[in-house]
Amino acid sequence: METKKIIIGLTGPISGGKGIVADYLKEKGFFYSSTSDRVREELKERGIEITRENLQKVADELRKEFGPNVLASRTYDKVVNQKISCSVIDSIRGEAEVDFLKQKPNFYFIGVTAPRKLRYKRMVERNRESDPISWEDFVKVDKADFKSGKGKFGRNMKVCLKKADILIENTGTLEEIKNKIEKCLKKFF
């Protein structure tokens, strides 16, 4: 008997906690891939520096050229061909990506978020070189993630979060978010 393949998709705004959820799932044996990995591959192929701005720009270009679900489709192809029965697809940011993946069997979609000021504080603390530094730059990037492009092209965090099967409010401790993830896994398995 073949094991059922479970795929969990993750969405959420910058510094909302997707990475924490993804890391926890990897610790539990999930295969990990990200739609952002597909964009990084494209940037490397073009010889373009990997910055948040370039990632967003090229992702939007790819959606316009190959269709709004191109990143989800390419990432799904990577995870579905793994021998591991559980996978996680991170960084789902577009409505068409969500719609494409929700049509797949055993796909569950988790939104992870927190209030903007808390996310900014966490972003400053994590100190990634690709992150915006000032509050103004953070708000600009955050607003673009919540709605860029037209219709199903571009990023639309607001719609993605609304389409989540489960929404995790990441406002507490690491232990609290791990407990929330465990509750999600019990519902999915």
Backbone as ProteinMPNN parsed JSONL, in Angstrom:
{"seq_chain_A": "METKKIIIGLTGPISGGKGIVADYLKEKGFFYSSTSDRVREELKERGIEITRENLQKVADELRKEFGPNVLASRTYDKVVNQKISCSVIDSIRGEAEVDFLKQKPNFYFIGVTAPRKLRYKRMVERNRESDPISWEDFVKVDKADFKSGKGKFGRNMKVCLKKADILIENTGTLEEIKNKIEKCLKKFF", "coords_chain_A": {"N_chain_A": [[0.839, -1.195, 0.0], [0.595, 2.182, -0.915], [1.982, 5.061, 0.639], [0.178, 7.886, 1.754], [0.789, 11.021, 0.376], [1.53, 13.993, 1.932], [1.226, 17.453, 1.654], [2.138, 20.522, 2.872], [1.39, 23.859, 2.618], [2.788, 27.111, 3.027], [2.091, 30.451, 3.941], [2.504, 33.953, 4.492], [3.243, 37.197, 5.862], [6.304, 39.178, 5.693], [8.606, 38.34, 8.18], [6.671, 37.139, 9.735], [6.641, 34.573, 10.736], [6.777, 32.271, 9.2], [9.172, 30.954, 8.615], [9.873, 29.81, 11.07], [7.836, 27.918, 11.364], [8.35, 26.367, 9.078], [10.958, 25.43, 9.66], [10.424, 23.891, 11.924], [8.794, 21.898, 10.827], [10.642, 20.739, 9.075], [12.406, 19.66, 10.961], [10.796, 17.632, 11.832], [10.958, 15.897, 9.781], [9.957, 16.621, 7.286], [10.214, 17.22, 3.779], [11.597, 20.117, 2.343], [10.796, 22.905, 0.344], [10.75, 25.979, -1.482], [8.817, 28.551, -3.012], [10.262, 30.797, -3.432], [12.795, 29.772, -3.818], [12.71, 28.957, -6.468], [12.735, 31.424, -7.711], [15.198, 32.413, -6.851], [16.859, 30.618, -8.202], [16.375, 31.443, -10.811], [17.373, 34.085, -10.715], [20.107, 33.547, -10.265], [20.701, 32.219, -12.649], [20.39, 34.323, -14.436], [22.39, 35.954, -13.57], [21.973, 37.923, -11.666], [22.05, 39.895, -8.722], [21.05, 38.577, -5.563], [18.593, 39.983, -3.949], [15.975, 41.22, -1.834], [14.345, 43.003, -3.255], [15.037, 42.378, -5.947], [14.237, 39.709, -5.987], [11.436, 39.973, -5.673], [10.807, 41.499, -7.951], [11.644, 39.851, -10.135], [10.111, 37.581, -9.617], [7.532, 38.584, -10.088], [7.859, 39.15, -12.808], [8.237, 36.548, -13.841], [5.724, 35.456, -13.287], [4.14, 36.984, -15.008], [5.184, 36.239, -17.486], [5.025, 33.371, -17.62], [2.652, 32.649, -16.482], [0.384, 33.06, -13.697], [0.62, 31.071, -11.721], [3.101, 29.934, -11.878], [5.362, 29.7, -10.121], [4.403, 28.185, -7.999], [3.657, 25.888, -9.379], [6.135, 24.935, -10.43], [7.451, 24.464, -8.024], [5.786, 22.612, -6.786], [6.129, 20.444, -8.538], [8.734, 19.748, -7.833], [8.466, 18.908, -5.115], [6.537, 16.874, -5.181], [7.739, 14.79, -6.42], [9.476, 13.728, -4.608], [10.75, 11.14, -2.483], [10.022, 11.193, 0.108], [7.24, 11.217, 2.309], [6.023, 13.475, 3.352], [5.857, 16.915, 2.773], [6.804, 20.398, 2.625], [5.804, 23.453, 1.283], [7.05, 26.537, 1.012], [6.588, 30.127, 1.264], [4.37, 30.964, -0.332], [2.735, 33.284, -2.195], [0.914, 34.343, -3.977], [-2.439, 34.626, -5.27], [-3.22, 32.922, -7.409], [-1.325, 30.942, -7.114], [-2.067, 29.751, -4.695], [-4.634, 28.826, -5.419], [-3.963, 26.969, -7.431], [-2.446, 25.058, -5.965], [-4.289, 24.238, -4.018], [-5.938, 22.595, -5.424], [-4.658, 20.231, -5.534], [-4.202, 16.856, -4.359], [-4.365, 16.085, -0.871], [-3.278, 18.485, 0.102], [-2.568, 21.038, 2.335], [-3.084, 24.222, 3.737], [-1.416, 26.719, 5.421], [-1.538, 29.785, 7.065], [0.628, 32.195, 8.423], [1.047, 34.716, 10.698], [1.571, 37.989, 12.18], [1.218, 41.02, 14.114], [2.136, 44.084, 12.417], [4.087, 45.844, 13.675], [5.321, 44.141, 15.536], [6.35, 42.248, 13.786], [8.218, 43.821, 12.424], [10.007, 44.405, 14.515], [10.969, 41.809, 15.036], [12.17, 41.304, 12.572], [14.268, 43.166, 12.537], [15.731, 42.159, 14.665], [16.496, 39.601, 13.676], [18.146, 40.273, 11.59], [18.827, 39.865, 8.749], [20.658, 40.105, 5.719], [19.213, 40.726, 3.414], [16.921, 41.954, 4.256], [14.751, 44.823, 4.662], [15.903, 47.839, 6.208], [15.048, 50.252, 7.514], [12.044, 51.461, 9.163], [10.279, 52.663, 7.36], [11.088, 51.536, 4.886], [10.535, 48.876, 5.437], [7.718, 48.945, 5.732], [7.022, 49.659, 3.134], [7.897, 47.395, 1.633], [6.326, 45.459, 2.877], [3.703, 46.342, 2.278], [3.771, 46.011, -0.503], [3.931, 43.229, -0.642], [1.447, 42.593, 0.34], [-0.229, 43.449, -1.646], [0.452, 43.426, -4.874], [0.747, 43.91, -8.375], [-1.792, 42.93, -10.799], [-5.008, 41.606, -10.371], [-4.811, 38.123, -10.402], [-2.144, 38.085, -10.873], [1.027, 38.719, -9.52], [1.825, 39.546, -6.065], [-0.267, 38.818, -3.27], [-0.868, 38.958, -0.326], [-2.973, 39.363, 1.458], [-5.242, 38.062, 0.33], [-4.169, 35.48, 0.185], [-3.821, 34.831, 2.915], [-6.499, 34.844, 3.693], [-7.387, 32.599, 2.354], [-6.236, 30.539, 3.676], [-6.248, 27.33, 5.244], [-5.835, 27.063, 7.905], [-5.084, 29.591, 10.214], [-2.35, 30.872, 11.8], [-1.667, 32.844, 14.498], [1.147, 34.406, 15.287], [2.17, 35.482, 17.927], [3.278, 34.925, 20.303], [5.45, 32.922, 22.335], [8.201, 30.796, 21.247], [7.664, 28.188, 21.986], [4.88, 28.291, 22.177], [4.117, 28.692, 19.478], [5.028, 26.312, 18.379], [3.32, 24.5, 19.648], [0.934, 25.275, 18.436], [1.462, 24.508, 15.815], [1.624, 21.745, 16.13], [-1.053, 21.187, 16.751], [-2.201, 21.79, 14.287], [-1.023, 19.781, 12.697], [-2.19, 17.5, 13.8], [-4.793, 17.821, 12.915], [-4.439, 17.499, 10.171], [-3.406, 14.954, 9.831]], "CA_chain_A": [[0.0, 0.0, 0.0], [1.385, 3.402, -1.022], [1.692, 6.04, 1.68], [-0.427, 9.14, 1.318], [1.726, 12.149, 0.38], [0.959, 15.21, 2.518], [1.972, 18.671, 1.348], [1.672, 21.691, 3.614], [1.821, 25.133, 2.058], [2.907, 28.193, 4.007], [2.047, 31.833, 3.502], [2.539, 34.923, 5.577], [4.04, 38.384, 5.566], [7.695, 39.239, 6.122], [8.852, 38.177, 9.624], [5.464, 36.683, 10.416], [6.906, 33.308, 11.415], [6.788, 31.126, 8.282], [10.448, 30.253, 8.765], [9.802, 29.002, 12.293], [6.976, 26.776, 11.048], [9.077, 25.53, 8.116], [12.063, 24.762, 10.378], [9.845, 22.874, 12.799], [8.365, 20.787, 9.972], [11.868, 20.06, 8.618], [12.873, 18.851, 12.101], [9.903, 16.473, 11.923], [11.219, 15.035, 8.633], [9.35, 17.103, 6.052], [11.052, 17.772, 2.711], [11.325, 21.548, 2.255], [11.109, 23.699, -0.839], [10.121, 27.286, -1.415], [8.632, 29.216, -4.298], [11.379, 31.743, -3.54], [13.946, 29.033, -4.367], [12.601, 28.997, -7.928], [13.139, 32.766, -8.127], [16.652, 32.477, -6.648], [17.459, 29.882, -9.32], [16.267, 32.321, -11.986], [18.319, 35.184, -10.536], [21.455, 33.008, -10.48], [20.828, 31.959, -14.082], [20.519, 35.62, -15.111], [23.533, 36.677, -13.029], [21.459, 39.087, -10.935], [22.246, 39.821, -7.274], [19.866, 38.137, -4.825], [18.099, 40.927, -2.945], [14.515, 41.124, -1.717], [13.763, 43.756, -4.367], [15.209, 41.59, -7.169], [13.376, 38.524, -5.864], [10.059, 40.378, -5.93], [10.701, 41.955, -9.342], [11.747, 38.708, -11.051], [8.935, 36.728, -9.385], [6.423, 39.199, -10.82], [8.143, 38.944, -14.237], [7.975, 35.142, -14.154], [4.272, 35.27, -13.281], [3.598, 37.585, -16.231], [5.64, 35.497, -18.668], [4.661, 31.952, -17.638], [1.372, 32.44, -15.818], [0.431, 33.464, -12.297], [0.906, 29.984, -10.776], [4.35, 29.298, -12.31], [6.254, 29.372, -8.997], [3.77, 27.074, -7.279], [3.72, 24.712, -10.249], [7.517, 24.448, -10.446], [7.802, 23.953, -6.693], [4.993, 21.388, -6.599], [6.817, 19.378, -9.278], [9.903, 19.326, -7.041], [8.112, 18.193, -3.885], [5.713, 15.692, -5.425], [8.618, 13.716, -6.885], [10.337, 13.275, -3.515], [10.36, 9.854, -1.888], [9.505, 11.506, 1.447], [5.778, 11.311, 2.225], [5.544, 14.772, 3.83], [6.629, 18.042, 2.244], [6.323, 21.741, 2.913], [6.092, 24.474, 0.272], [7.109, 27.818, 1.707], [6.563, 31.405, 0.548], [3.273, 31.093, -1.293], [2.381, 34.696, -2.072], [-0.055, 34.787, -4.968], [-3.745, 33.968, -5.255], [-3.226, 31.823, -8.376], [-0.503, 29.875, -6.527], [-2.931, 29.081, -3.718], [-5.688, 28.111, -6.143], [-3.326, 25.828, -8.095], [-2.053, 24.04, -4.973], [-5.471, 23.725, -3.315], [-6.545, 21.562, -6.276], [-3.845, 19.019, -5.425], [-4.637, 15.995, -3.246], [-3.663, 16.117, 0.421], [-2.587, 19.762, 0.288], [-3.118, 21.833, 3.433], [-2.525, 25.563, 3.607], [-1.307, 27.415, 6.7], [-1.105, 31.18, 7.084], [1.325, 32.544, 9.666], [1.132, 36.17, 10.702], [1.699, 38.716, 13.446], [1.052, 42.451, 13.849], [3.244, 44.701, 11.668], [5.169, 46.357, 14.544], [6.023, 42.978, 16.085], [7.124, 41.663, 12.686], [9.371, 44.698, 12.186], [10.933, 44.175, 15.624], [11.597, 40.505, 14.796], [13.025, 41.415, 11.401], [15.475, 43.873, 12.956], [16.486, 41.234, 15.518], [17.087, 38.5, 12.9], [19.251, 40.942, 10.911], [19.214, 39.271, 7.467], [21.172, 41.151, 4.832], [18.236, 41.094, 2.378], [15.767, 42.617, 4.869], [14.779, 46.29, 4.727], [16.439, 48.262, 7.503], [14.239, 51.274, 8.175], [10.599, 51.211, 9.287], [9.648, 53.098, 6.107], [11.374, 50.514, 3.873], [9.796, 47.675, 5.843], [6.305, 49.157, 5.404], [6.932, 49.638, 1.669], [8.004, 45.988, 1.221], [5.163, 44.772, 3.428], [2.535, 46.727, 1.483], [3.906, 45.38, -1.823], [3.583, 41.819, -0.468], [0.011, 42.468, 0.571], [-0.94, 43.622, -2.912], [1.193, 43.941, -6.024], [0.238, 43.327, -9.606], [-3.219, 43.062, -11.081], [-5.739, 40.351, -10.306], [-4.081, 36.976, -9.874], [-0.717, 38.265, -11.126], [1.657, 39.473, -8.446], [1.661, 39.073, -4.69], [-1.492, 39.272, -2.615], [-0.847, 38.297, 0.976], [-4.296, 39.467, 2.087], [-6.059, 36.973, -0.202], [-3.553, 34.202, 0.593], [-4.158, 34.584, 4.32], [-7.933, 34.528, 3.753], [-7.603, 31.266, 1.796], [-5.562, 29.54, 4.517], [-7.088, 26.377, 5.971], [-5.615, 27.402, 9.314], [-4.296, 30.811, 10.39], [-1.616, 30.888, 13.064], [-1.234, 34.153, 14.975], [2.444, 34.189, 15.921], [2.406, 36.626, 18.811], [3.791, 34.461, 21.593], [6.782, 32.334, 22.438], [8.533, 29.713, 20.325], [6.928, 27.015, 22.46], [3.467, 28.473, 21.826], [3.896, 28.448, 18.045], [5.214, 24.87, 18.162], [2.062, 23.863, 20.061], [-0.056, 25.564, 17.391], [1.807, 23.666, 14.661], [1.225, 20.371, 16.477], [-2.51, 21.111, 16.6], [-2.444, 21.729, 12.833], [-0.627, 18.456, 12.192], [-3.211, 16.535, 14.245], [-5.955, 17.966, 12.02], [-4.099, 17.064, 8.816], [-3.062, 13.517, 9.749]], "C_chain_A": [[0.878, 1.251, 0.0], [0.971, 4.387, 0.07], [1.126, 7.308, 1.057], [0.61, 10.256, 1.447], [0.996, 13.391, 0.886], [1.851, 16.387, 2.133], [1.319, 19.821, 2.107], [2.258, 22.923, 2.952], [1.829, 26.196, 3.14], [2.837, 29.554, 3.326], [2.116, 32.73, 4.723], [3.449, 36.071, 5.223], [5.459, 38.276, 6.118], [7.772, 39.214, 7.652], [7.616, 37.763, 10.406], [5.661, 35.373, 11.163], [6.885, 32.087, 10.518], [8.042, 30.286, 8.464], [10.476, 29.351, 9.989], [8.971, 27.746, 12.031], [7.717, 25.817, 10.118], [10.203, 24.758, 8.813], [11.538, 23.634, 11.264], [9.41, 21.651, 11.984], [9.574, 20.023, 9.427], [12.429, 19.162, 9.72], [12.052, 17.571, 12.237], [10.029, 15.561, 10.699], [10.578, 15.446, 7.328], [10.431, 17.524, 5.06], [10.632, 19.222, 2.527], [11.682, 22.085, 0.871], [10.288, 24.981, -0.765], [9.915, 27.836, -2.818], [9.749, 30.235, -4.52], [12.643, 31.066, -4.071], [13.917, 29.056, -5.89], [13.05, 30.356, -8.458], [14.65, 32.93, -7.951], [17.389, 31.759, -7.787], [17.465, 30.743, -10.578], [17.256, 33.478, -11.895], [19.748, 34.716, -10.795], [21.706, 32.773, -11.962], [21.043, 33.256, -14.867], [21.722, 36.421, -14.633], [23.147, 37.94, -12.288], [21.643, 38.849, -9.435], [20.934, 39.43, -6.58], [19.587, 39.134, -3.699], [16.585, 40.758, -2.893], [13.841, 41.828, -2.896], [13.864, 42.966, -5.68], [14.359, 40.327, -7.15], [11.936, 38.872, -6.218], [9.861, 40.754, -7.393], [10.703, 40.762, -10.301], [10.573, 37.74, -10.847], [7.735, 37.278, -10.147], [6.61, 39.032, -12.33], [7.829, 37.512, -14.656], [6.471, 34.87, -14.214], [3.648, 35.828, -14.56], [3.957, 36.759, -17.466], [5.078, 34.077, -18.755], [3.325, 31.64, -16.966], [1.483, 32.661, -14.325], [0.725, 32.345, -11.305], [2.243, 29.307, -11.062], [5.238, 28.877, -11.133], [5.703, 28.2, -8.189], [3.878, 25.792, -8.095], [5.123, 24.099, -10.26], [7.904, 23.844, -9.095], [7.034, 22.673, -6.394], [5.668, 20.218, -7.31], [8.027, 18.859, -8.51], [9.493, 18.475, -5.852], [7.349, 16.899, -4.153], [6.573, 14.506, -5.876], [9.595, 13.226, -5.825], [9.827, 11.94, -2.98], [9.771, 10.034, -0.484], [8.002, 11.743, 1.355], [5.212, 12.649, 2.696], [6.466, 15.875, 3.317], [5.999, 19.351, 2.681], [6.76, 22.649, 1.77], [5.953, 25.821, 0.955], [6.941, 28.979, 0.718], [5.53, 31.485, -0.567], [2.697, 32.494, -1.118], [1.298, 35.17, -3.031], [-1.342, 33.976, -4.936], [-3.785, 32.772, -6.208], [-2.391, 30.648, -7.874], [-1.334, 29.063, -5.54], [-3.971, 28.235, -4.437], [-5.14, 26.861, -6.834], [-3.056, 24.704, -7.082], [-3.265, 23.442, -4.257], [-6.216, 22.668, -4.139], [-5.807, 20.223, -6.157], [-4.307, 18.183, -4.231], [-3.744, 16.164, -2.017], [-2.794, 17.361, 0.602], [-3.321, 20.542, 1.367], [-2.367, 23.154, 3.482], [-2.594, 26.308, 4.932], [-0.832, 28.851, 6.47], [-0.494, 31.482, 8.442], [1.517, 34.06, 9.656], [1.305, 36.705, 12.117], [1.495, 40.193, 13.113], [2.322, 43.066, 13.24], [4.392, 45.164, 12.568], [5.981, 45.223, 15.168], [6.885, 42.327, 15.004], [8.358, 42.502, 12.381], [10.44, 44.478, 13.264], [11.69, 42.854, 15.417], [12.555, 40.555, 13.609], [14.345, 42.095, 11.754], [16.36, 42.938, 13.787], [17.156, 40.113, 14.721], [18.208, 38.996, 12.0], [19.742, 40.219, 9.648], [19.642, 40.38, 6.512], [20.155, 41.59, 3.773], [17.028, 41.848, 2.936], [15.894, 44.135, 4.788], [15.206, 46.723, 6.128], [15.511, 49.239, 8.22], [12.775, 50.843, 8.237], [9.899, 51.547, 7.975], [9.851, 52.058, 5.013], [10.608, 49.223, 4.168], [8.324, 47.798, 5.436], [6.105, 49.092, 3.892], [6.955, 48.193, 1.144], [6.763, 45.217, 1.666], [3.907, 45.082, 2.61], [2.581, 46.09, 0.102], [3.544, 43.9, -1.742], [2.079, 41.644, -0.308], [-0.789, 42.712, -0.704], [-0.014, 44.248, -3.942], [0.623, 43.274, -7.26], [-1.257, 43.512, -9.742], [-3.87, 41.683, -11.031], [-4.903, 39.244, -9.694], [-2.59, 37.044, -10.171], [-0.132, 39.104, -10.0], [1.376, 38.862, -7.091], [0.36, 39.622, -4.122], [-1.644, 38.509, -1.295], [-2.226, 38.296, 1.634], [-5.192, 38.304, 1.635], [-5.499, 35.619, 0.225], [-3.919, 33.863, 2.036], [-5.629, 34.216, 4.475], [-8.208, 33.099, 3.287], [-6.934, 30.16, 2.613], [-6.581, 28.626, 5.189], [-7.027, 26.66, 7.467], [-4.738, 28.649, 9.35], [-3.658, 30.775, 11.776], [-1.201, 32.328, 13.361], [0.034, 33.926, 15.797], [2.81, 35.391, 16.787], [3.042, 36.218, 20.138], [5.204, 33.919, 21.503], [6.973, 31.256, 21.367], [7.765, 28.446, 20.709], [5.446, 27.099, 22.082], [3.218, 28.213, 20.338], [4.096, 26.964, 17.715], [3.957, 24.099, 18.561], [0.967, 24.082, 19.018], [0.208, 24.707, 16.153], [1.38, 22.224, 14.929], [-0.29, 20.187, 16.34], [-2.888, 21.02, 15.12], [-2.154, 20.321, 12.309], [-1.649, 17.374, 12.6], [-4.45, 16.614, 13.361], [-5.673, 17.378, 10.646], [-3.866, 15.565, 8.715], [-4.184, 12.711, 10.336]], "O_chain_A": [[1.795, 1.371, 0.813], [-0.209, 4.534, 0.386], [1.542, 7.737, -0.019], [1.232, 10.416, 2.497], [-0.03, 13.788, 0.333], [3.073, 16.326, 2.27], [0.116, 20.059, 1.999], [3.469, 23.02, 2.751], [0.997, 26.19, 4.048], [3.442, 29.776, 2.278], [1.821, 32.31, 5.843], [4.332, 35.934, 4.376], [5.763, 37.387, 6.913], [7.084, 39.979, 8.328], [7.528, 38.01, 11.608], [4.937, 35.086, 12.116], [6.966, 30.964, 11.016], [7.981, 29.056, 8.467], [11.036, 28.255, 9.948], [9.355, 26.646, 12.427], [7.716, 24.606, 10.337], [10.375, 23.562, 8.576], [12.135, 22.56, 11.341], [9.629, 20.513, 12.398], [9.537, 18.796, 9.327], [12.872, 18.045, 9.454], [12.557, 16.549, 12.702], [9.305, 14.573, 10.582], [10.642, 14.701, 6.35], [11.442, 18.111, 5.446], [9.44, 19.528, 2.551], [12.728, 21.76, 0.309], [9.27, 25.051, -0.077], [10.738, 27.616, -3.706], [10.135, 30.503, -5.657], [13.473, 31.717, -4.705], [14.961, 29.161, -6.534], [13.667, 30.442, -9.52], [15.312, 33.52, -8.806], [18.414, 32.237, -8.272], [18.447, 30.765, -11.319], [17.906, 33.817, -12.884], [20.516, 35.405, -11.466], [22.78, 33.084, -12.476], [21.789, 33.279, -15.845], [22.047, 37.455, -15.217], [23.898, 38.916, -12.277], [21.42, 37.743, -8.941], [19.856, 39.889, -6.958], [20.242, 39.13, -2.656], [15.988, 40.208, -3.819], [12.881, 41.31, -3.467], [12.896, 42.891, -6.436], [13.821, 39.921, -8.181], [11.288, 38.15, -6.976], [8.864, 40.373, -8.006], [9.848, 40.677, -11.183], [10.095, 37.144, -11.812], [7.002, 36.519, -10.782], [5.642, 38.8, -13.054], [7.225, 37.287, -15.704], [6.001, 34.142, -15.088], [2.74, 35.222, -15.129], [3.142, 36.597, -18.374], [4.697, 33.626, -19.836], [2.922, 30.479, -16.897], [2.551, 32.472, -13.744], [1.049, 32.627, -10.151], [2.501, 28.219, -10.548], [5.811, 27.788, -11.163], [6.456, 27.33, -7.751], [4.161, 24.727, -7.546], [5.276, 22.886, -10.115], [8.602, 22.832, -9.038], [7.587, 21.745, -5.804], [5.768, 19.125, -6.752], [8.312, 17.661, -8.534], [10.098, 17.434, -5.598], [7.507, 15.927, -3.414], [6.172, 13.352, -5.726], [10.454, 12.393, -6.115], [8.631, 11.653, -3.022], [9.107, 9.141, 0.041], [7.536, 12.4, 0.424], [4.036, 12.931, 2.464], [7.69, 15.779, 3.413], [4.827, 19.408, 3.054], [7.914, 22.627, 1.341], [4.874, 26.194, 1.416], [7.127, 28.826, -0.489], [5.81, 32.028, -1.636], [2.23, 32.853, -0.037], [0.813, 36.294, -2.903], [-1.333, 32.787, -4.616], [-4.323, 31.722, -5.857], [-2.702, 29.493, -8.167], [-1.302, 27.832, -5.554], [-4.167, 27.066, -4.105], [-5.785, 25.812, -6.823], [-3.4, 23.547, -7.321], [-3.26, 22.256, -3.924], [-7.039, 21.93, -3.598], [-6.297, 19.2, -6.635], [-4.75, 18.726, -3.218], [-2.534, 16.358, -2.126], [-1.71, 17.294, 1.184], [-4.543, 20.689, 1.321], [-1.152, 23.193, 3.289], [-3.67, 26.508, 5.496], [0.152, 29.09, 5.77], [-1.022, 31.081, 9.479], [2.083, 34.615, 8.714], [1.198, 35.975, 13.103], [1.59, 40.578, 11.947], [3.435, 42.619, 13.518], [5.554, 44.905, 12.257], [7.198, 45.337, 15.31], [8.011, 41.905, 15.269], [9.428, 41.957, 12.11], [11.628, 44.379, 12.959], [12.906, 42.795, 15.601], [13.616, 39.931, 13.629], [15.411, 41.656, 11.323], [17.582, 42.927, 13.634], [18.271, 39.712, 15.051], [19.122, 38.24, 11.675], [20.942, 39.988, 9.497], [19.056, 41.462, 6.502], [20.232, 42.717, 3.283], [16.197, 42.332, 2.168], [16.999, 44.676, 4.837], [14.903, 46.049, 7.113], [15.224, 49.068, 9.405], [12.327, 49.984, 7.476], [9.026, 50.804, 7.526], [8.913, 51.726, 4.289], [10.1, 48.567, 3.259], [7.754, 46.869, 4.864], [5.117, 48.525, 3.423], [6.13, 47.818, 0.311], [6.219, 44.415, 0.907], [3.137, 44.177, 2.289], [1.547, 45.67, -0.418], [2.923, 43.364, -2.66], [1.51, 40.656, -0.772], [-1.914, 42.228, -0.827], [0.272, 45.444, -3.894], [0.071, 42.176, -7.176], [-1.903, 44.159, -8.918], [-3.344, 40.716, -11.582], [-4.351, 39.399, -8.604], [-1.842, 36.154, -9.766], [-0.736, 40.09, -9.577], [0.767, 37.797, -6.984], [-0.061, 40.732, -4.445], [-2.426, 37.566, -1.174], [-2.597, 37.327, 2.295], [-5.822, 37.645, 2.462], [-6.254, 34.715, 0.585], [-4.286, 32.726, 2.335], [-5.971, 33.368, 5.298], [-9.146, 32.458, 3.762], [-7.053, 28.981, 2.28], [-7.634, 29.074, 5.643], [-8.012, 26.52, 8.191], [-3.765, 28.75, 8.604], [-4.347, 30.663, 12.79], [-0.48, 32.951, 12.583], [-0.009, 33.325, 16.87], [3.654, 36.208, 16.417], [3.312, 37.063, 20.992], [6.03, 34.383, 20.717], [6.03, 30.865, 20.68], [7.277, 27.723, 19.84], [4.836, 26.096, 21.713], [2.222, 27.586, 19.977], [3.399, 26.425, 16.855], [3.574, 23.147, 17.881], [0.17, 23.183, 18.749], [-0.733, 24.233, 15.516], [0.833, 21.562, 14.046], [-0.75, 19.148, 15.868], [-3.786, 20.265, 14.747], [-2.952, 19.748, 11.567], [-1.929, 16.453, 11.832], [-5.086, 15.596, 13.087], [-6.572, 16.818, 10.018], [-4.093, 14.964, 7.665], [-4.108, 11.483, 10.372]]}, "name": "protein", "num_of_chains": 1, "seq": "METKKIIIGLTGPISGGKGIVADYLKEKGFFYSSTSDRVREELKERGIEITRENLQKVADELRKEFGPNVLASRTYDKVVNQKISCSVIDSIRGEAEVDFLKQKPNFYFIGVTAPRKLRYKRMVERNRESDPISWEDFVKVDKADFKSGKGKFGRNMKVCLKKADILIENTGTLEEIKNKIEKCLKKFF"}
